[in-house]
Amino acid sequence: MKHLFIIGNGFDIAHGLKTTYNSFIEDYILKERLNTGLVNLNNYVKGASGKKHHFSYNGRSLYTRNHFLSLLIDRYKIANWVDIEALYFEFLQHHSESKNSDLTEKLNNEFEQIKIELENYIQMVSSEHTEEYMSEFFYAISKNRTDEFLVLNFNYTKTFEKLYKSLFGKCDIINIHGELHNKSNPIVFGYAPTDQETMNLINQNNNELLKNIKRYYYKRTDSELRLNKFIESQVGDFPSKIHVHILGHSCGVSDRNILKNIFVNENVDEISIMYYNDYDNYFNVLVNIDRVVENNKQYGIINNFNNCVRMPQHDDNEISIKKTNKMITDIFPDTRKVLLSANRRL
């Protein structure tokens, strides 16, 4: 048996790390306010069209020179939520339709500035100390030392590697979205459009439109090749069955290409969703997987809610901890004595 752990940003959040785009925007606003005295969350002026918002300011800073960043902050102010990659692609499509190559180049330059700021921010927050909140789960999974394990890490952090890799006899890690300040494996920050959307951009005959499309980023390293080798490899004449565990990844469209290649592979015979808090989160991930696989028969291998485990959180109370650990031992009954002997939080 093989186990593939798909780790997304919810995994870091569960460990108390402020790695969301929202946290990044909030930190940037605060930093600019402290450094320049220019940014004030109350300094929003509604445009005459009623659709755009602008800041009032008295000088220069990154956001005042970066139109895309200003719009990100606007969206955050209005909705208290922002998806940088999705908004980037929205603007990219608009520039593609207008066939204005200068605007596309400007957008990409501004996006690169934000990427640098984000990388520095993640470097800062990932250095913060965090505890092991999921040892019980990984103990349960890793008990069979003959199994093979692979972590597909979509985060820029190395939380799993720092906290849990030592629990496994052997566990390979693929940092599919790159690593912070690593020139040989730079961070992947962009969008994963559908095949048709990509073809529409290709047909514009303007490579600038494709600069931040993830499928091209992935060819810079051997990460995809290593993933495919794990999925496709056989034991003798028979393929190895794979249990996919989703930990903190929404399975949204921004990573659809990589995820679809995994989910529709016939070697994958079980998918478990480690959900945040309750059924609503399980439901959202479930629907996103269905959207990614496009009604493929593999949808049927997703475990039901009652056979999945809630993801422990850094701020869980004692009742939540006991409830979550009971889920783990109910699904993996052979691990109860292991967990008790390890004197964990049961």
C-alpha positions as CSV (number, residue, x, y, z in Angstrom):
1,M,0.0,0.0,0.0
2,K,1.1,3.5,-0.8
3,H,0.0,6.7,1.1
4,L,0.0,10.1,-0.6
5,F,-0.4,13.1,1.7
6,I,-1.6,16.2,-0.1
7,I,-0.8,19.1,2.2
8,G,-2.3,22.6,1.7
9,N,-2.4,25.9,3.6
10,G,-5.0,24.6,6.0
11,F,-2.3,22.4,7.4
12,D,-0.1,25.4,8.4
13,I,-3.1,27.3,9.7
14,A,-4.0,24.3,11.9
15,H,-0.5,24.7,13.4
16,G,-1.1,28.4,14.2
17,L,0.9,29.8,11.3
18,K,-0.5,32.9,9.7
19,T,0.1,31.9,6.1
20,T,-3.1,33.0,4.4
21,Y,-3.3,35.6,1.8
22,N,-5.4,37.6,4.2
23,S,-2.7,37.5,6.8
24,F,-0.2,38.6,4.3
25,I,-2.3,41.6,3.2
26,E,-3.0,42.6,6.8
27,D,0.7,42.5,7.6
28,Y,1.6,44.5,4.6
29,I,-0.9,47.2,5.4
30,L,0.4,47.4,9.0
31,K,4.0,47.5,7.8
32,E,3.3,50.3,5.3
33,R,1.5,52.3,8.0
34,L,4.3,51.9,10.4
35,N,7.1,52.6,7.9
36,T,5.6,55.5,6.0
37,G,2.5,56.7,7.9
38,L,0.7,56.6,4.6
39,V,-1.7,53.7,4.9
40,N,-4.8,53.9,6.8
41,L,-7.6,51.4,6.5
42,N,-10.1,54.2,6.7
43,N,-8.6,56.1,3.8
44,Y,-10.8,54.5,1.2
45,V,-12.5,56.8,-1.3
46,K,-15.2,55.4,-3.5
47,G,-14.7,56.1,-7.2
48,A,-17.3,57.9,-9.3
49,S,-18.2,54.6,-11.1
50,G,-19.0,53.0,-7.7
51,K,-16.9,50.0,-8.8
52,K,-13.4,51.0,-7.9
53,H,-11.8,52.2,-4.7
54,H,-8.7,54.2,-4.2
55,F,-6.4,55.2,-1.3
56,S,-5.6,58.7,-0.3
57,Y,-1.9,59.1,0.3
58,N,0.8,61.8,0.6
59,G,3.9,60.0,-0.8
60,R,5.3,56.8,-2.4
61,S,5.3,53.2,-1.3
62,L,5.0,49.8,-3.0
63,Y,1.2,49.7,-3.0
64,T,0.9,53.2,-4.5
65,R,3.2,52.2,-7.4
66,N,1.5,48.8,-7.8
67,H,-2.0,49.1,-9.2
68,F,-2.7,45.4,-8.8
69,L,-1.7,45.5,-5.1
70,S,-4.0,48.4,-4.6
71,L,-6.8,46.4,-6.0
72,L,-6.0,43.5,-3.8
73,I,-6.2,45.7,-0.8
74,D,-9.5,47.1,-2.1
75,R,-10.9,43.6,-2.4
76,Y,-9.7,42.7,1.0
77,K,-11.4,45.8,2.5
78,I,-14.7,45.1,0.8
79,A,-14.9,41.3,1.3
80,N,-12.4,40.7,4.2
81,W,-11.0,37.9,1.9
82,V,-8.8,37.8,-1.2
83,D,-7.4,35.2,-3.5
84,I,-4.3,36.7,-5.2
85,E,-3.8,34.0,-7.8
86,A,-7.5,34.0,-8.9
87,L,-7.6,37.8,-9.2
88,Y,-4.4,37.8,-11.2
89,F,-5.9,35.4,-13.7
90,E,-9.1,37.5,-13.9
91,F,-7.0,40.5,-14.9
92,L,-4.8,38.4,-17.2
93,Q,-7.9,37.3,-19.2
94,H,-9.1,40.9,-19.4
95,H,-5.8,42.0,-20.9
96,S,-5.8,39.0,-23.2
97,E,-9.2,40.1,-24.6
98,S,-8.1,43.7,-25.0
99,K,-4.8,42.5,-26.7
100,N,-2.9,45.2,-24.8
101,S,0.6,43.7,-24.3
102,D,1.8,46.7,-22.3
103,L,-0.8,46.1,-19.7
104,T,0.0,42.4,-19.5
105,E,3.7,43.2,-19.0
106,K,2.8,45.8,-16.3
107,L,0.5,43.3,-14.5
108,N,3.3,40.6,-14.5
109,N,5.8,43.1,-13.1
110,E,3.5,44.1,-10.4
111,F,2.7,40.4,-9.7
112,E,6.4,39.7,-9.4
113,Q,6.7,42.5,-6.8
114,I,3.9,40.9,-4.7
115,K,5.5,37.5,-5.1
116,I,8.8,38.9,-3.5
117,E,6.8,40.5,-0.7
118,L,4.9,37.3,-0.1
119,E,8.0,35.1,-0.1
120,N,9.6,37.4,2.5
121,Y,6.4,37.3,4.6
122,I,6.2,33.5,4.6
123,Q,9.8,33.3,5.5
124,M,9.1,35.4,8.6
125,V,6.0,33.6,9.8
126,S,7.3,30.1,9.0
127,S,10.2,30.7,11.4
128,E,7.8,30.9,14.4
129,H,7.7,27.9,16.8
130,T,4.8,25.5,16.6
131,E,3.8,22.3,18.4
132,E,3.0,18.8,17.1
133,Y,-0.8,18.8,16.9
134,M,-1.2,15.8,14.5
135,S,1.2,13.2,15.8
136,E,-1.7,10.9,16.7
137,F,-2.9,10.8,13.1
138,F,0.6,10.3,11.6
139,Y,1.4,7.6,14.2
140,A,-1.8,5.8,13.0
141,I,-0.9,6.0,9.4
142,S,2.8,5.2,9.7
143,K,2.4,2.0,11.8
144,N,2.9,-0.3,8.8
145,R,6.6,0.1,8.0
146,T,6.2,-1.8,4.7
147,D,4.0,0.9,3.3
148,E,5.4,3.6,1.1
149,F,4.8,7.3,1.9
150,L,5.0,10.5,-0.1
151,V,4.1,14.0,0.9
152,L,3.0,16.4,-1.9
153,N,3.5,19.8,-0.2
154,F,1.7,22.7,-1.8
155,N,2.9,25.1,0.9
156,Y,6.0,27.2,0.9
157,T,6.7,26.1,4.4
158,K,8.2,22.8,5.7
159,T,5.9,22.2,8.6
160,F,5.5,18.5,8.0
161,E,9.2,17.9,7.5
162,K,10.1,19.7,10.7
163,L,7.5,18.1,12.9
164,Y,6.5,14.7,11.6
165,K,8.9,13.2,9.1
166,S,10.9,11.5,11.8
167,L,7.8,9.4,12.7
168,F,8.2,7.5,9.4
169,G,10.8,5.0,8.5
170,K,11.0,6.5,5.0
171,C,8.9,9.3,3.6
172,D,9.7,11.3,0.5
173,I,8.7,14.9,0.3
174,I,7.9,16.9,-2.9
175,N,7.7,20.6,-2.5
176,I,5.6,21.0,-5.6
177,H,5.2,24.8,-5.1
178,G,8.9,25.3,-4.6
179,E,10.9,26.4,-1.6
180,L,11.6,29.9,-0.1
181,H,14.6,31.6,-1.6
182,N,15.8,28.5,-3.4
183,K,17.0,29.3,-6.9
184,S,17.0,25.6,-8.0
185,N,13.4,25.2,-6.8
186,P,11.8,28.7,-6.8
187,I,8.3,29.2,-5.4
188,V,5.4,28.6,-7.8
189,F,3.0,31.4,-7.6
190,G,0.4,31.8,-10.4
191,Y,-2.7,30.1,-11.7
192,A,-3.7,26.7,-13.3
193,P,-6.3,27.4,-16.0
194,T,-8.3,24.7,-17.8
195,D,-6.8,23.3,-21.0
196,Q,-9.2,25.4,-23.0
197,E,-8.3,28.6,-21.1
198,T,-4.6,27.8,-21.6
199,M,-5.1,27.2,-25.3
200,N,-6.9,30.6,-25.6
201,L,-3.9,32.3,-24.1
202,I,-1.5,30.3,-26.3
203,N,-3.4,31.4,-29.4
204,Q,-2.8,35.0,-28.6
205,N,0.8,34.5,-29.6
206,N,2.1,36.5,-26.6
207,N,4.3,34.6,-24.2
208,E,3.8,37.3,-21.6
209,L,0.3,35.9,-21.1
210,L,1.7,32.5,-20.0
211,K,4.5,33.8,-17.7
212,N,2.6,32.9,-14.5
213,I,0.7,29.8,-15.6
214,K,1.6,26.9,-13.2
215,R,2.0,24.2,-15.8
216,Y,5.1,25.9,-17.1
217,Y,6.5,26.5,-13.6
218,Y,6.4,22.7,-13.0
219,K,8.7,21.9,-15.9
220,R,11.5,23.8,-14.1
221,T,12.1,20.9,-11.7
222,D,11.7,17.2,-11.6
223,S,8.8,17.4,-9.1
224,E,6.1,16.2,-11.5
225,L,8.3,13.3,-12.7
226,R,8.9,12.2,-9.1
227,L,5.1,12.4,-8.4
228,N,4.2,10.4,-11.5
229,K,6.8,7.8,-10.7
230,F,5.3,7.3,-7.3
231,I,1.8,7.0,-8.7
232,E,2.6,4.8,-11.7
233,S,5.2,2.4,-10.2
234,Q,4.3,-1.2,-9.7
235,V,5.2,-4.1,-7.4
236,G,6.1,-6.9,-9.8
237,D,3.4,-7.1,-12.4
238,F,0.8,-5.4,-10.3
239,P,0.3,-1.6,-9.6
240,S,0.5,-0.5,-6.0
241,K,-2.8,0.8,-4.7
242,I,-2.7,4.3,-3.3
243,H,-4.6,5.9,-0.4
244,V,-4.7,9.7,-0.8
245,H,-5.0,11.8,2.3
246,I,-6.0,15.5,1.9
247,L,-4.8,17.7,4.8
248,G,-5.7,21.3,4.6
249,H,-6.0,21.6,0.8
250,S,-9.2,22.9,-0.6
251,C,-8.7,21.1,-3.9
252,G,-9.7,24.3,-5.7
253,V,-9.2,25.1,-9.3
254,S,-5.9,26.9,-8.8
255,D,-4.2,23.5,-8.5
256,R,-6.6,21.5,-10.7
257,N,-4.1,20.1,-13.2
258,I,-1.8,18.4,-10.7
259,L,-4.8,17.2,-8.6
260,K,-6.7,15.8,-11.5
261,N,-3.7,13.7,-12.6
262,I,-3.7,12.2,-9.1
263,F,-7.4,11.7,-8.5
264,V,-8.3,10.0,-11.9
265,N,-5.4,7.6,-11.8
266,E,-6.7,4.1,-11.5
267,N,-4.0,3.2,-9.0
268,V,-5.7,5.5,-6.5
269,D,-8.4,3.5,-4.8
270,E,-9.2,5.6,-1.7
271,I,-9.3,9.3,-1.0
272,S,-9.7,10.6,2.6
273,I,-10.5,14.2,3.5
274,M,-9.0,15.5,6.8
275,Y,-11.5,18.3,7.2
276,Y,-11.6,21.5,9.2
277,N,-14.1,21.5,12.1
278,D,-17.3,20.0,10.6
279,Y,-19.2,18.6,7.7
280,D,-19.5,22.0,5.9
281,N,-15.7,22.0,5.2
282,Y,-15.8,18.3,4.2
283,F,-18.6,19.2,1.8
284,N,-16.7,22.1,0.2
285,V,-13.6,19.9,-0.4
286,L,-15.8,17.1,-1.7
287,V,-17.5,19.3,-4.3
288,N,-14.1,20.8,-5.3
289,I,-12.8,17.3,-5.9
290,D,-15.8,16.5,-8.0
291,R,-15.3,19.7,-10.0
292,V,-11.6,18.7,-10.6
293,V,-12.3,15.1,-11.7
294,E,-15.2,16.2,-13.9
295,N,-17.6,13.4,-13.0
296,N,-15.0,10.8,-13.4
297,K,-15.8,7.4,-11.9
298,Q,-13.1,8.0,-9.4
299,Y,-15.5,10.2,-7.4
300,G,-16.8,7.0,-5.9
301,I,-13.5,6.2,-4.1
302,I,-13.8,9.3,-1.8
303,N,-14.5,8.2,1.8
304,N,-17.7,9.2,3.4
305,F,-17.7,11.9,6.1
306,N,-18.0,9.4,8.9
307,N,-14.9,7.6,7.7
308,C,-12.8,10.7,7.6
309,V,-11.0,12.5,10.4
310,R,-11.3,16.1,11.7
311,M,-8.1,18.0,11.5
312,P,-6.7,18.9,15.0
313,Q,-6.2,22.7,15.5
314,H,-3.7,24.6,17.5
315,D,-6.4,26.3,19.6
316,D,-8.5,23.1,20.3
317,N,-9.9,22.7,23.8
318,E,-9.7,19.5,25.7
319,I,-13.1,18.3,24.5
320,S,-12.2,18.8,20.9
321,I,-8.8,17.0,21.4
322,K,-10.5,14.0,22.9
323,K,-13.2,13.9,20.2
324,T,-10.7,14.1,17.4
325,N,-8.4,11.4,18.9
326,K,-11.4,9.1,19.3
327,M,-12.1,9.5,15.6
328,I,-8.6,8.5,14.8
329,T,-8.7,5.4,17.0
330,D,-12.1,4.4,15.8
331,I,-10.9,4.5,12.2
332,F,-7.5,3.0,13.1
333,P,-8.4,0.8,16.0
334,D,-5.0,-1.0,16.1
335,T,-3.3,2.3,17.1
336,R,-5.0,2.9,20.4
337,K,-2.4,1.0,22.4
338,V,0.4,2.7,20.5
339,L,-1.0,6.1,21.2
340,L,-1.6,5.3,24.9
341,S,1.9,4.0,25.3
342,A,3.2,7.1,23.7
343,N,1.5,9.2,26.4
344,R,-0.1,11.5,23.8
345,R,-3.1,13.7,24.4
346,L,-5.7,11.0,24.6
